[in-house]
Amino acid sequence: MDPRWQFEVEEAFAITGRGTAVIGQHRGEAIPAVGPAVLCVGGARETVERVAVHMLDRQREGRHEGRVALLLYGVDKECVPAGAVVRSVDEHRSADCGG
């Protein structure tokens, strides 16, 4: 089963006291303005309790794909390399990030 939405990280920036801002490509359904997500790095999976969307330009136009920015609260920049994937929390998916 594919995730409802998926975000491919291109760049990450630390925001002191908040977490990490990431910029990249979004595919799939609209990302909720605030909510949980899954961070996938090299097959490892980490639940991010709070993710906030900060650029909604393409979603406002009725499209659900394009460049957006997310804030991953409580996540260190070093944990989010380029190529990492942030995706929807799907209860039916297996625990790994391999697919």
trRosetta pair geometry for C-beta under 8 A, 3 or more apart (Angstrom, degrees):
i j d omega theta_ij theta_ji phi_ij phi_ji
1 90 6.6 -156 111 153 120 148
1 92 5.4 18 45 104 160 119
1 93 6.2 -125 71 -81 104 76
2 6 7.9 -77 178 -31 93 126
2 28 7.7 -165 140 -103 113 126
3 6 5.2 112 71 -64 125 93
3 28 6.7 -51 103 -95 80 171
3 38 7.8 -135 -111 44 141 120
3 87 4.0 -4 166 175 175 124
3 88 4.6 157 -179 43 102 92
3 90 5.5 -147 -119 -20 69 130
3 93 7.1 -6 -80 -60 80 147
4 28 5.7 130 142 162 43 131
4 29 4.6 -32 165 27 93 128
4 88 4.2 4 46 19 94 168
4 90 6.6 155 -12 -78 88 109
5 26 6.6 -7 -175 -169 108 95
5 27 7.0 165 -155 88 62 47
5 28 3.7 -172 -109 87 51 123
5 29 4.8 -99 -58 58 98 73
5 30 7.2 -75 -79 86 143 13
5 31 5.3 -162 126 -80 163 74
5 64 7.5 -110 -109 173 108 112
5 87 6.5 178 95 -151 56 65
5 88 4.9 98 42 -40 76 109
6 26 7.4 157 85 -152 45 51
6 27 5.2 -13 62 61 91 93
6 28 5.5 95 12 -6 73 132
6 85 6.1 -19 -168 -169 99 110
6 86 7.6 150 -161 83 49 48
6 87 4.4 -11 -109 -105 72 101
6 88 7.4 -77 -64 1 55 81
7 22 7.4 108 138 107 126 125
7 24 5.6 108 171 83 84 117
7 25 7.0 168 -153 85 54 43
7 26 5.0 -16 -102 -99 83 72
7 27 7.8 179 -79 22 39 65
7 31 7.1 25 -55 -79 124 141
7 68 7.2 -79 -125 65 119 107
7 70 6.3 56 157 -17 169 140
7 85 6.8 142 74 -162 53 58
7 86 4.3 -17 63 64 111 94
7 87 6.8 -172 20 -76 71 51
8 24 4.9 -147 91 167 54 129
8 25 4.8 -1 50 55 102 94
8 27 7.9 33 -9 0 99 105
8 83 7.2 -22 -170 -139 92 31
8 84 7.9 154 -156 83 50 40
8 85 5.8 -26 -101 -104 60 76
9 12 6.1 9 -174 -57 127 99
9 22 4.8 -59 -123 -168 101 129
9 23 7.7 86 -151 65 61 37
9 24 4.6 -115 -116 -50 23 149
9 80 5.9 -152 -140 172 167 97
9 81 7.3 128 96 98 134 35
9 82 5.9 -144 114 -130 91 38
9 83 6.6 -35 69 37 89 20
9 84 4.4 11 26 60 134 84
9 85 7.1 -136 -1 -76 88 26
9 86 6.8 84 -51 -11 99 97
10 22 7.8 130 41 178 57 82
10 23 5.6 -54 60 99 101 78
10 24 4.2 158 -3 -101 83 77
10 25 7.0 84 -37 -13 113 80
10 82 6.0 16 -162 -136 29 97
11 22 6.9 164 86 -152 50 57
11 23 4.8 2 55 50 98 101
11 24 7.3 179 25 -61 59 79
11 82 6.7 3 -79 -91 38 99
12 20 5.3 -2 -170 179 106 120
12 21 7.1 153 -157 82 53 48
12 22 4.9 -19 -102 -100 77 82
12 23 8.0 -162 -74 19 36 67
12 77 5.1 154 133 -150 115 83
12 80 4.4 144 -104 99 155 112
12 81 7.4 -96 6 -108 136 15
12 82 7.4 -142 -5 -63 95 60
12 84 8.0 28 -53 34 132 128
13 20 6.8 149 73 -161 39 68
13 21 4.7 -17 62 61 96 98
13 22 7.7 179 21 -78 68 37
13 23 8.0 35 -2 -9 106 99
13 77 6.8 -49 165 -113 10 127
14 20 5.9 -41 -102 -104 49 75
14 21 8.0 -152 -67 20 2 78
14 76 7.4 -7 -109 -160 108 55
14 77 4.0 -78 -65 -34 90 132
15 18 4.2 -23 105 55 111 121
15 19 6.2 8 56 59 99 47
15 20 6.8 168 15 -102 84 21
15 21 5.5 74 -30 -21 119 100
15 71 6.9 -31 28 -137 148 107
18 71 6.4 -46 152 -173 123 123
18 73 6.3 -81 175 -119 68 71
19 71 6.0 110 69 172 116 81
19 72 4.9 -140 149 95 132 58
19 73 4.3 -154 -30 -129 146 23
19 74 5.2 -24 -93 9 111 28
19 75 4.9 51 -164 36 106 68
19 76 7.9 -96 -153 -59 60 26
20 71 7.4 162 85 -155 38 54
20 72 4.9 -10 62 56 88 104
20 75 4.9 -72 19 91 113 94
20 76 6.7 56 -47 144 122 12
20 77 4.7 154 -110 -84 117 62
20 79 7.6 -152 -16 57 156 90
20 80 5.3 159 127 21 159 145
21 54 7.2 -27 -138 22 110 150
21 69 5.9 5 -177 -179 100 111
21 70 7.2 167 -153 85 54 42
21 71 5.3 -28 -97 -99 73 72
21 72 7.7 -179 -86 17 22 73
22 69 6.8 166 84 -153 42 62
22 70 5.2 -10 57 58 93 90
22 71 8.0 167 17 -91 70 25
22 72 6.3 35 -5 -12 113 112
22 80 5.9 -104 -82 159 125 144
22 84 7.9 -87 -134 73 149 114
22 86 6.9 139 72 -14 152 138
23 67 6.9 18 -179 -172 90 98
23 68 7.6 -162 -143 100 59 32
23 69 4.9 -27 -95 -99 75 85
24 67 7.1 -151 122 -136 16 69
24 68 7.5 -24 66 59 54 63
25 65 7.6 9 -179 -174 87 80
25 66 7.1 -106 -143 165 67 15
25 67 6.2 -43 -94 -88 55 59
26 31 6.4 -90 -143 -27 137 120
26 58 7.4 173 60 67 119 134
26 64 7.3 -103 126 165 108 59
26 65 6.1 -166 96 -139 72 41
26 66 6.1 -10 51 60 95 46
26 67 7.3 148 9 -111 89 10
26 68 4.8 17 -21 18 133 118
27 64 7.6 70 -166 125 32 84
27 65 5.1 22 -111 -117 59 98
28 64 6.3 -84 102 141 30 119
28 65 7.6 101 8 -82 34 83
28 88 7.5 -114 117 -15 151 122
29 64 5.8 -55 -147 -166 18 149
29 88 7.5 28 55 -55 112 146
30 59 5.1 97 -126 -143 101 124
30 64 5.3 -101 -62 -118 61 105
31 51 7.6 -79 177 118 121 122
31 53 5.0 140 97 -74 117 131
31 59 7.4 -103 31 -75 77 151
31 68 7.0 180 23 105 138 163
31 70 7.3 -85 155 -92 162 114
31 88 7.9 -152 -119 -76 73 89
32 35 4.2 36 84 1 134 133
32 53 7.5 176 98 -11 35 120
33 52 6.9 2 158 -148 61 70
33 53 5.5 -98 -133 38 43 106
34 50 6.5 -9 -172 -160 92 89
34 51 7.2 171 -148 81 46 47
34 52 4.9 -6 -101 -101 82 80
34 53 7.7 -123 -61 12 47 75
35 50 7.4 -162 129 -133 7 51
35 51 6.3 -26 71 53 54 86
35 89 7.8 -128 143 14 106 116
36 47 6.4 -6 -174 -176 117 96
36 48 6.4 160 -160 87 63 60
36 49 5.6 -45 -108 -151 94 30
36 50 6.8 -40 -87 -73 55 33
36 51 6.8 86 -156 7 15 96
36 89 5.0 15 104 -26 106 144
37 47 7.8 158 86 -158 37 55
37 48 4.8 -9 64 58 84 110
37 51 4.3 17 -1 -13 125 147
37 70 7.9 -7 5 -175 166 150
37 72 7.6 -90 59 -114 125 93
37 86 5.2 28 148 -180 139 96
37 87 6.5 152 -169 74 94 26
37 88 6.6 -68 -126 -108 76 25
37 89 6.2 -138 -119 -39 25 87
38 45 5.8 -21 -172 -160 112 97
38 46 7.2 144 -162 73 61 40
38 47 6.0 -39 -104 -103 68 56
38 48 7.0 -178 -96 14 14 84
38 86 7.1 158 79 -156 47 51
38 87 5.3 -25 61 64 97 80
38 88 7.4 6 16 93 97 22
38 89 5.7 130 -33 -91 95 65
38 97 7.1 -178 144 -96 121 108
39 45 7.4 140 76 -158 53 46
39 46 4.6 -20 61 64 103 95
39 47 7.7 180 17 -94 81 7
39 48 5.3 81 -27 -35 106 113
39 72 6.9 58 -75 -140 129 146
39 75 6.8 131 -52 -125 161 148
39 79 7.4 51 139 137 152 107
39 80 6.9 -80 -155 -98 132 93
39 84 6.4 1 -171 169 89 123
39 85 7.6 151 -158 84 44 50
39 86 5.5 -19 -101 -102 66 77
40 43 7.3 22 -171 -88 94 8
40 44 7.1 157 -152 77 52 48
40 45 5.8 -15 -100 -100 75 68
40 84 6.6 163 81 -169 54 73
40 85 4.4 -12 59 64 108 98
40 86 7.6 -174 19 -80 76 28
40 87 6.7 11 -4 9 117 110
40 97 3.2 161 -131 -160 119 151
41 44 5.3 -21 68 59 78 100
41 46 7.6 5 12 7 103 110
41 79 7.0 -134 -25 174 160 68
41 80 7.3 -128 -78 -112 127 40
41 81 6.6 100 -139 30 116 94
41 84 4.7 -24 -92 -117 85 105
41 85 7.9 -176 -69 28 45 66
41 97 7.8 65 22 65 30 161
43 96 6.2 -18 -172 -169 80 103
43 97 5.6 177 -147 62 28 91
43 98 5.3 19 -125 -70 89 93
44 97 6.7 -6 73 19 21 126
45 95 6.2 -161 47 167 149 63
45 96 6.3 -166 -23 -142 124 27
45 97 4.7 160 -75 -40 92 103
46 75 7.8 127 114 -116 136 113
46 79 7.4 -27 34 170 163 131
47 89 7.1 48 -133 -105 98 118
48 51 5.5 68 112 -55 126 100
48 72 5.1 -68 -148 -153 148 97
48 73 7.2 128 179 51 98 67
48 74 7.5 164 -149 66 78 96
48 75 5.9 -30 -116 -52 113 129
48 86 7.2 -21 17 -138 144 108
49 73 6.9 -68 72 78 85 109
49 74 6.8 19 38 41 105 141
50 73 4.1 -4 80 37 106 134
50 74 7.3 86 44 11 97 109
51 70 5.4 -10 -173 -174 104 118
51 71 6.9 159 -158 77 52 53
51 72 5.7 -13 -108 -103 85 61
51 73 7.1 -142 -79 8 35 84
51 86 6.8 142 -122 178 151 135
52 70 6.9 147 74 -161 43 64
52 71 4.5 -7 56 51 96 105
52 73 7.2 67 -5 -37 99 104
53 56 5.9 73 138 -72 122 93
53 59 7.9 7 166 14 152 154
53 68 6.2 -27 -152 170 98 131
53 69 7.5 120 -163 81 53 55
53 70 6.0 -36 -101 -104 53 72
54 68 7.7 140 58 174 60 83
54 69 4.6 -45 65 90 105 105
54 70 6.9 166 10 -105 89 19
54 71 5.9 76 -33 -23 121 100
55 67 7.4 -20 105 122 138 75
55 68 4.9 -174 78 -148 92 62
55 69 4.5 75 6 20 110 92
56 59 4.5 -65 -168 53 84 113
56 60 5.2 92 125 -35 97 96
56 68 6.8 35 -91 -127 37 116
57 60 6.1 -57 -149 30 24 111
57 61 7.0 16 155 -13 58 107
57 66 7.3 -95 83 114 89 142
57 67 8.0 2 55 78 115 80
57 68 7.7 -172 32 -97 78 77
58 61 5.8 -58 -156 36 37 111
58 63 4.8 -67 173 80 89 108
58 64 7.5 143 126 -104 103 10
58 65 6.7 -88 149 81 144 36
58 66 3.3 141 -55 45 167 146
58 67 7.1 120 -18 45 131 53
58 68 6.9 -103 33 -61 108 96
59 62 7.8 86 -180 -45 36 8
59 63 6.9 -105 -92 75 30 56
59 64 6.2 49 -110 -106 79 55
59 66 7.9 -146 -37 47 63 114
59 68 7.3 34 -17 -87 110 135
63 66 6.2 68 111 -17 122 121
70 86 6.3 -122 66 82 163 162
72 75 4.0 -24 126 31 116 135
72 80 6.7 148 39 -70 154 150
72 86 7.0 -135 -82 -105 121 142
75 79 5.7 -116 -178 71 89 127
75 80 6.2 68 142 -40 124 121
76 79 4.8 93 69 -2 84 105
76 80 7.8 179 94 -1 50 90
77 80 6.1 -78 -156 43 38 100
80 84 5.1 -114 -155 41 62 158
81 84 5.5 122 60 -34 60 104
85 97 6.9 162 64 -178 118 126
87 90 7.8 -37 133 -7 108 104
90 93 4.4 78 85 -14 106 109
96 99 7.7 47 102 14 101 89
